Amino acid sequence: MTRMLQFNSPFLLGFDDMERLIERLAKGADGYPPYNVEDLETAEGARVLRITLAVAGFSMDELAVTVEENQLVIRGRQSDDAERTFLHRGIAARQFSRAFVLADGIEVLGARLDNGLLAIDLARPEPKNLIRKIKITQGAETE
């Protein structure tokens, strides 16, 4: 696998974890289940991100939504019913794991399952412009 991003630049300091995270996400992208990501505005005027996954056939007990470090991870695990005999099986009991990297400050508001669609809402904080002045001292002394 060739590297798409070069994190060994001297201008990108402290991005080692980000590089590993991107590589791990690139390996696990199989396209199932399909999903949408929407940028919505609430009635109060706040910006919200909504991830909607097509999880038809999964019950609430077979789905798990977790936040692991800075990732939103959605897992689905269907159990195979051994008591049923299929003459044709076109709908498989399939497992999946889908991960989304969350930026600092993103908060998961909740998840909702409706008509085979799992919607997860995320609070998107307003960016703050912070400017901090660094004091320059004289000589070789460090604090």
N, C-alpha and C positions, 0 to 999 in steps of 0.2 A: 504494500500500500504506500503510495506516495503521499507526502505531507502537503496538505493544502495551505496550511498557515505556518509561518515561521515565527515561533516564539523565542528564538535564540537571538533576536535583535537586541542590541544594547539599549534601545529606547523602550523596550517592553520589560520592565523589571517587576518581578513577583507574579508573573502570569503562568507559572509552572502548573499549578492546579487546574487552571482554565484549559491548558493544552491537553492534559490527560482527560478532562471531562469531555472536550470536543471529540477526541479520538474515540472514547467509549461510546458516545452517542452516535457517531458515524457508523460504528460497527453494528449497532442494534436497530438500524432503520430498515424494517422490512415492509412498511406500508400498511400493516394491519394492526388495529382497525383504522379505517379512514377517519379523519378529523378535520374540523374547521377551527380557526382562531379568529375571533371577532374583537374589534375595538368598539365598545359601546359607551354611551353616556347615560348615567342614571337620571332619574327625575330631579335629583338634587344638584345635578351638574358635574358629578364626579366621573372620572374616567375609569372604566372597568374593562378588563380583558376576559373573554369567555372562550374556553376551550370546549368544544362539543365533539364527542366521540360516538360513532355508530357502533353500539354494542347490543344489537338485536339478539335475543335468545339468552342473554345473561340476566340473572336475577340480582337483586341488591346484595344478597349473601355471597354471590360469586364474584363480586367486584371489590377492589380495595383501592383507596386513594390515600397516598401517604406523601409527606414531605421528608426527604432524606437529604441532609445537608442543604445544598442549594438547588435541589431537583424536585420537581413534582413527578411522582411515579404513580401510574395507573396500571393495575394488574387485574386480569380476568382469568378465572380458572373454573371451567365447567366440568362437572363430574359426568362420567360416562355411565349411563343406566344399563347395567348388565341384564336386567329383566326384560328389556325390549329386544325384539327380533326385527331387523330391518331387511326388507327385500331390496331396497335401494337406499343408500346413505349418501345424500348430497350435502347435508348440513353436518359438518363435523363438530365434535366437542373440542374446540380449539382454545388453547391458552395464549395469553399475550401479556406483554409488558411494554408500556410506552412511557418514555421519560421526556420531560421538558425542563430545560435549565431556567431557573428563576433568577432574575437580577436582584441585587441587594434592595431591600425595602418592599419587594412584592409580597403580598400577603394573600393566602388562600381564604376566601370568604365562605365557601361552601360548595357542595356538590349535590346535584339533583338528577334523578333518573326518571325519564318520562318518555313513553312510547318508543323504547329502544335507543334513546339518545341520552348519553351521560353528559351533563353540562356542569362545568367547573368554573366558578367565577373567581377572579383574582383582582385584588385592589392594586391599582397602579398609582403610586405616590407621585405627587408633583415634583419635578426635578428642582433642586435648590442650587443656585449659583453661589458657591462659597469661594471667597478669595481670602487667603490667609497670608499675611506678610511674615516672612522669615527674617529674623534678626541676623545681621552679619556681624561677627566679632573679629577682632584684630588678633593676629598671631596664630600660633599652633595650638592654642588651648581649645579643648572640646569639653562640652558639658554633658 
